[in-house]
């Protein structure tokens, strides 16, 4: 294990060098790194996930990591009690979710429950990365339905009701994508998103304000939401934007 650890640490350091990240994958580095994810040696496991995190940044590596059957181990590690590993793993998912091929695979292989759980229980940094991952995944027409079905709306609304602007921004970004779906438009309102969305119309953060306005625009398309949006007090605030 010590030799493997030193090798993994070396690959981790090399993977930060431009071009080396692609070379490591091209020369067969993924298979042993994926195997190390299942190691009972915490240091070895952490070193491998750090290396995979670095490798997952490059566009050419994103799909290859998933094709190397890394998802089962990565999904399992989302629930780890090791906060350092958990943070690095969710960053890997954030990176992988930017690839169109991976959007479907990540959901099909069962990552949503663990990612959604992190919105409840993760540190603020982990919550942010989990929300961004869901935001990326929700660009898929199929995934936007699955994400709601898996129970993401409750923690997303909770993030809107919180006091952390970066989490409010990312939660609103996920809701922006989810609210494009016809069936989701009514569900988002039924799950209590309207009050915090209305309150955030007074946000001084222009990015949050933009996301909230688009969510409300999407929700207002549904006939069943129109009166509720008016009664929420959103109209005067929209006029002040």
DOKOLNU-173047 format. One line per 2 residues: their letters; for each residue x, y, z of N, C-alpha, C. Coordinates in steps of 0.2 Angstrom, whole numbers, always signed. Example, Ala and Ser with C-alpha at 12.3 -4.5 7.8 and 13.67 -1.06 7.14 Angstrom:
REM DOKOLNU-173047
as	+66,-28,+39,+62,-22,+39,+66,-16,+39 | +64,-11,+35,+68,-5,+36,+64,+0,+39
***
This chain:
REM DOKOLNU-173047
xx	+4,-6,+0,+0,+0,+0,+4,+6,+0 | +10,+6,+3,+14,+12,+4,+17,+14,-3
xx	+19,+9,-7,+21,+10,-14,+16,+13,-18 | +10,+10,-17,+4,+12,-21,+2,+20,-19
xx	+3,+21,-13,+2,+28,-10,+6,+33,-13 | +13,+31,-14,+18,+36,-16,+16,+37,-24
xx	+15,+31,-27,+13,+32,-34,+7,+36,-36 | +2,+35,-31,-4,+39,-32,-3,+47,-31
xx	+1,+48,-26,+3,+55,-24,+7,+58,-30 | +11,+54,-33,+15,+57,-39,+10,+58,-45
xx	+6,+54,-46,+1,+55,-51,-4,+61,-50 | -5,+62,-44,-9,+68,-42,-6,+74,-43
xx	+1,+74,-41,+5,+80,-43,+6,+81,-50 | +7,+76,-54,+8,+77,-61,+2,+79,-65
xx	-4,+77,-62,-11,+78,-65,-12,+85,-66 | -9,+89,-62,-10,+97,-62,-6,+100,-68
xx	-1,+96,-71,+3,+99,-76,-1,+99,-83 | -2,+104,-86,-5,+104,-93,-3,+99,-97
xx	-7,+95,-100,-6,+89,-104,-4,+83,-101 | -2,+83,-95,-1,+77,-91,-8,+73,-89
xx	-13,+77,-88,-19,+75,-86,-22,+70,-92 | -21,+72,-98,-23,+68,-104,-19,+62,-105
xx	-12,+63,-103,-7,+58,-104,-9,+52,-99 | -10,+54,-93,-11,+49,-88,-17,+44,-90
xx	-22,+47,-92,-28,+43,-94,-27,+39,-100 | -23,+42,-105,-21,+39,-111,-17,+33,-110
xx	-13,+33,-105,-8,+28,-104,-11,+23,-99 | -17,+23,-98,-20,+17,-93,-20,+19,-86
xx	-20,+25,-84,-20,+27,-77,-27,+26,-73 | -32,+26,-77,-39,+26,-74,-40,+20,-70
xx	-38,+14,-73,-40,+8,-70,-37,+7,-63 | -31,+8,-62,-28,+7,-55,-31,+13,-50
xx	-32,+19,-53,-35,+24,-49,-42,+22,-46 | -46,+20,-51,-53,+18,-49,-53,+12,-44
xx	-48,+7,-45,-48,+2,-40,-46,+5,-33 | -42,+10,-33,-40,+13,-27,-45,+16,-23
xx	-51,+18,-27,-56,+21,-24,-60,+17,-19 | -59,+10,-20,-62,+5,-15,-57,+3,-10
xx	-52,+6,-9,-47,+4,-4,-49,+5,+3 | -47,+1,+8,-49,+2,+15,-43,+7,+18
xx	-38,+9,+14,-33,+13,+16,-35,+20,+15 | -37,+24,+20,-39,+31,+19,-35,+35,+15
xx	-28,+35,+16,-24,+39,+13,-23,+37,+5 | -24,+31,+4,-24,+29,-3,-30,+31,-7
xx	-36,+30,-3,-42,+32,-6,-42,+40,-7 | -40,+43,-3,-40,+51,-3,-35,+53,-9
xx	-30,+50,-10,-25,+52,-15,-28,+50,-22 | -31,+44,-22,-34,+43,-29,-40,+47,-31
xx	-44,+49,-26,-49,+54,-28,-47,+61,-29 | -41,+63,-26,-38,+69,-28,-36,+69,-35
xx	-33,+64,-37,-30,+63,-44,-36,+63,-49 | -41,+59,-47,-47,+59,-52,-50,+66,-52
xx	-50,+69,-47,-53,+76,-47,-49,+80,-52 | -43,+80,-52,-39,+84,-57,-40,+82,-64
xx	-40,+75,-65,-41,+72,-71,-48,+74,-74 | -53,+75,-70,-60,+76,-72,-61,+83,-75
xx	-56,+87,-74,-56,+94,-76,-56,+95,-84 | -52,+90,-87,-51,+91,-94,-57,+88,-98
xx	-59,+91,-103,-65,+89,-107,-64,+82,-110 | -58,+80,-112,-57,+74,-115,-57,+68,-110
xx	-56,+70,-104,-56,+64,-99,-63,+63,-95 | -68,+68,-96,-74,+67,-92,-78,+61,-94
xx	-79,+59,-100,-83,+53,-102,-79,+47,-101 | -72,+47,-101,-68,+42,-101,-68,+39,-93
xx	-68,+44,-89,-69,+42,-82,-75,+38,-80 | -80,+40,-83,-87,+36,-82,-86,+30,-86
xx	-84,+29,-92,-83,+23,-95,-78,+18,-92 | -74,+21,-88,-69,+16,-84,-73,+13,-78
xx	-79,+14,-77,-83,+11,-72,-82,+14,-65 | -80,+21,-65,-79,+24,-59,-85,+26,-55
xx	-91,+26,-58,-97,+29,-55,-99,+25,-48 | -99,+19,-48,-101,+15,-42,-97,+17,-36
xx	-91,+17,-37,-86,+19,-31,-87,+26,-29 | -88,+31,-34,-89,+38,-33,-95,+39,-29
xx	-101,+36,-32,-107,+37,-29,-107,+34,-21 | -104,+29,-20,-103,+26,-13,-99,+31,-9
xx	-94,+35,-11,-90,+39,-8,-94,+46,-6 | -99,+47,-10,-103,+53,-8,-106,+53,-1
xx	-107,+47,+2,-109,+46,+8,-104,+44,+14 | -98,+45,+12,-92,+44,+16,-93,+49,+22
xx	-90,+47,+28,-89,+51,+34,-83,+55,+34 | -79,+54,+29,-73,+58,+29,-74,+64,+25
xx	-74,+70,+28,-77,+76,+25,-72,+78,+19 | -66,+77,+20,-61,+79,+14,-62,+75,+8
xx	-63,+68,+9,-65,+64,+3,-72,+66,+0 | -77,+67,+4,-83,+69,+2,-83,+75,-2
xx	-79,+80,+0,-79,+87,-4,-76,+85,-11 | -70,+81,-11,-67,+80,-17,-71,+76,-22
xx	-75,+71,-19,-79,+67,-23,-85,+71,-27 | -88,+76,-23,-93,+80,-26,-91,+85,-31
xx	-84,+87,-30,-81,+91,-35,-80,+87,-42 | -79,+80,-41,-78,+76,-47,-85,+76,-50
xx	-90,+75,-47,-97,+74,-50,-98,+81,-53 | -97,+87,-50,-98,+93,-53,-94,+93,-60
xx	-88,+91,-60,-84,+91,-66,-87,+86,-72 | -89,+80,-69,-91,+75,-74,-98,+77,-77
xx	-102,+81,-73,-109,+82,-75,-109,+87,-81 | -103,+90,-82,-103,+95,-88,-103,+92,-95
xx	-102,+85,-95,-102,+81,-101,-109,+79,-103 | -111,+80,-109,-118,+78,-111,-119,+70,-110
xx	-114,+66,-112,-114,+59,-111,-115,+57,-104 | -112,+60,-100,-112,+58,-93,-118,+60,-89
xx	-122,+65,-92,-128,+68,-89,-133,+62,-87 | -133,+58,-92,-138,+52,-92,-135,+47,-87
xx	-129,+45,-88,-125,+39,-85,-126,+41,-77 | -124,+47,-75,-124,+48,-68,-131,+47,-65
xx	-136,+49,-68,-143,+48,-65,-145,+41,-66 | -143,+37,-71,-145,+30,-72,-142,+26,-67
xx	-136,+28,-65,-132,+23,-60,-133,+25,-53 | -138,+30,-52,-141,+31,-45,-137,+36,-41
xx	-135,+41,-44,-131,+46,-40,-136,+51,-37 | -142,+52,-39,-146,+57,-37,-148,+57,-30
xx	-150,+51,-27,-151,+51,-20,-146,+54,-15 | -140,+52,-17,-134,+54,-13,-133,+61,-14
xx	-133,+64,-20,-132,+71,-21,-137,+75,-18 | -143,+73,-18,-149,+77,-15,-148,+77,-7
xx	-146,+71,-5,-145,+71,+3,-139,+76,+5 | -134,+77,+1,-129,+82,+2,-132,+89,+3
xx	-137,+90,-1,-141,+97,+0,-143,+98,+7 | -145,+92,+10,-147,+93,+17,-142,+93,+22
xx	-137,+88,+21,-132,+87,+27,-125,+89,+25 | -123,+91,+19,-116,+93,+18,-114,+100,+21
xx	-108,+101,+21,-105,+107,+23,-107,+112,+18 | -107,+119,+19,-109,+124,+14,-105,+123,+7
xx	-99,+121,+8,-95,+120,+2,-98,+114,-2 | -99,+109,+1,-102,+102,-2,-109,+104,-4
xx	-113,+107,-1,-119,+109,-3,-119,+113,-10 | -114,+118,-10,-114,+122,-16,-112,+117,-22
xx	-107,+113,-21,-105,+108,-27,-110,+104,-29 | -114,+101,-24,-120,+97,-25,-125,+100,-29
xx	-126,+106,-27,-131,+110,-31,-129,+112,-38 | -123,+113,-39,-120,+115,-46,-121,+108,-50
xx	-119,+103,-47,-120,+96,-51,-127,+95,-53 | -132,+96,-48,-139,+96,-50,-141,+101,-55
xx	-138,+107,-55,-140,+112,-60,-137,+109,-67 | -131,+106,-67,-129,+104,-74,-133,+98,-76
xx	-135,+93,-72,-139,+88,-73,-146,+89,-76 | -148,+95,-73,-155,+97,-74,-156,+100,-81
xx	-151,+101,-85,-151,+103,-92,-154,+98,-96 | -154,+91,-94,-157,+86,-98,-165,+86,-97
xx	-169,+85,-102,-176,+84,-101,-178,+78,-97 | -175,+73,-98,-176,+67,-93,-174,+68,-86
xx	-168,+71,-85,-166,+72,-78,-170,+77,-74 | -173,+82,-78,-177,+87,-74,-183,+84,-71
xx	-185,+79,-74,-191,+75,-71,-189,+71,-65 | -183,+67,-66,-180,+63,-61,-178,+66,-55
xx	-175,+72,-56,-173,+76,-50,-178,+78,-45 | -184,+80,-48,-190,+82,-44,-193,+75,-41
xx	-193,+70,-45,-196,+64,-42,-192,+61,-36 | -185,+62,-36,-181,+60,-31,-181,+64,-25
xx	-185,+70,-25,-186,+74,-19,-181,+80,-18 | -179,+82,-24,-174,+88,-23,-177,+95,-21
xx	-184,+95,-22,-187,+102,-21,-186,+104,-14 | -188,+100,-9,-188,+102,-2,-181,+105,+0
xx	-175,+101,-1,-169,+105,+1,-167,+111,-3 | -169,+111,-10,-168,+117,-14,-172,+123,-11
xx	-178,+122,-9,-182,+127,-6,-179,+130,+1 | -176,+125,+4,-173,+126,+11,-167,+131,+10
xx	-163,+129,+4,-157,+133,+3,-159,+140,+1 | -165,+141,-3,-168,+148,-4,-169,+152,+2
xx	-172,+148,+7,-174,+151,+13,-168,+153,+18 | -162,+150,+16,-156,+151,+20,-153,+158,+19
xx	-148,+159,+22,-145,+166,+22,-138,+166,+18 | -137,+161,+14,-130,+160,+11,-131,+162,+3
xx	-129,+168,+1,-131,+170,-6,-128,+165,-11 | -122,+162,-10,-120,+157,-16,-124,+151,-16
xx	-127,+149,-10,-132,+143,-10,-139,+145,-13 | -141,+151,-12,-147,+154,-15,-146,+154,-22
xx	-141,+156,-24,-140,+157,-32,-140,+150,-35 | -136,+145,-32,-136,+139,-36,-143,+135,-35
xx	-146,+136,-30,-153,+133,-29,-158,+136,-34 | -158,+143,-35,-162,+146,-40,-160,+144,-47
xx	-153,+143,-48,-151,+140,-54,-154,+133,-56 | -154,+129,-51,-157,+122,-52,-165,+123,-54
xx	-168,+127,-50,-175,+128,-51,-177,+131,-57 | -172,+135,-60,-173,+138,-66,-174,+133,-72
xx	-169,+128,-71,-169,+123,-76,-175,+118,-75 | -177,+116,-69,-182,+112,-67,-189,+115,-69
xx	-190,+121,-69,-196,+124,-70,-198,+125,-77 | -193,+123,-82,-195,+123,-89,-200,+117,-90
xx	-199,+112,-87,-204,+106,-88,-211,+108,-86 | -216,+106,-90,-223,+108,-89,-225,+105,-82
xx	-224,+99,-81,-227,+96,-74,-223,+99,-68 | -217,+101,-69,-213,+104,-63,-215,+110,-61
xx	-218,+114,-66,-220,+121,-65,-225,+121,-59 | -230,+117,-58,-235,+117,-53,-232,+114,-47
xx	-228,+109,-47,-225,+106,-42,-220,+110,-38 | -216,+114,-41,-211,+119,-38,-215,+124,-34
xx	-221,+126,-36,-225,+130,-32,-228,+127,-26 | -231,+121,-27,-234,+117,-22,-229,+115,-16
xx	-222,+114,-18,-217,+113,-13,-215,+119,-9 | -218,+124,-10,-216,+130,-6,-211,+135,-9
xx	-209,+135,-15,-204,+139,-18,-206,+146,-19 | -212,+147,-19,-215,+154,-21,-213,+160,-15
xx	-214,+158,-9,-212,+163,-4,-205,+166,-4 | -200,+161,-4,-193,+163,-4,-191,+166,-11
xx	-194,+164,-16,-193,+167,-23,-195,+174,-23 | -201,+175,-20,-203,+182,-20,-199,+187,-15
xx	-197,+184,-10,-192,+188,-5,-186,+190,-9 | -183,+185,-13,-177,+186,-16,-177,+191,-22
xx	-183,+193,-23,-184,+199,-28,-181,+205,-26 | -180,+206,-19,-177,+212,-16,-169,+211,-15
xx	-166,+205,-18,-159,+204,-17,-155,+209,-20 | -150,+211,-17,-145,+215,-20,-140,+212,-25
xx	-140,+205,-25,-136,+201,-29,-139,+201,-36 | -136,+204,-41,-139,+204,-48,-140,+197,-51
xx	-135,+192,-49,-135,+185,-52,-141,+182,-49 | -142,+182,-42,-148,+179,-39,-154,+182,-42
xx	-155,+188,-43,-161,+192,-45,-162,+189,-52 | -157,+188,-56,-159,+186,-63,-162,+179,-63
xx	-159,+174,-59,-161,+168,-59,-168,+167,-56 | -170,+171,-51,-176,+171,-48,-181,+174,-53
xx	-180,+179,-57,-184,+182,-62,-186,+176,-67 | -181,+173,-69,-182,+168,-74,-186,+162,-72
xx	-185,+160,-65,-189,+155,-62,-197,+157,-62 | -198,+163,-60,-205,+166,-59,-208,+166,-66
xx	-204,+168,-71,-206,+168,-78,-209,+162,-80 | -204,+156,-79,-206,+150,-81,-213,+147,-77
xx	-213,+149,-71,-219,+147,-67,-225,+150,-69 | -224,+156,-71,-230,+160,-73,-234,+158,-79
xx	-230,+153,-83,-233,+150,-89,-239,+146,-87 | -239,+143,-82,-244,+138,-80,-250,+142,-77
xx	-256,+140,-80,-262,+144,-78,-263,+143,-70 | -261,+137,-67,-263,+136,-60,-258,+140,-56
xx	-253,+143,-58,-249,+147,-54,-250,+155,-54 | -253,+157,-59,-254,+164,-61,-257,+168,-54
xx	-262,+166,-52,-265,+169,-46,-261,+169,-40 | -258,+163,-39,-253,+162,-33,-247,+167,-33
xx	-245,+168,-39,-239,+173,-40,-241,+180,-38 | -247,+182,-41,-250,+188,-39,-251,+189,-32
xx	-254,+184,-29,-256,+184,-22,-249,+184,-17 | -244,+182,-20,-238,+181,-16,-235,+188,-15
xx	-237,+193,-19,-234,+200,-18,-228,+201,-23 | -228,+196,-28,-222,+197,-32,-222,+203,-37
xx	-229,+205,-39,-229,+210,-45,-226,+216,-43 | -228,+219,-37,-224,+226,-35,-217,+225,-35
xx	-214,+220,-33,-207,+219,-33,-204,+218,-40 | -208,+214,-44,-205,+214,-51,-205,+221,-54
xx	-210,+225,-53,-210,+232,-56,-204,+236,-53 | -202,+234,-47,-196,+238,-44,-189,+236,-47
x	-189,+230,-50,-183,+227,-52,-179,+232,-57
***
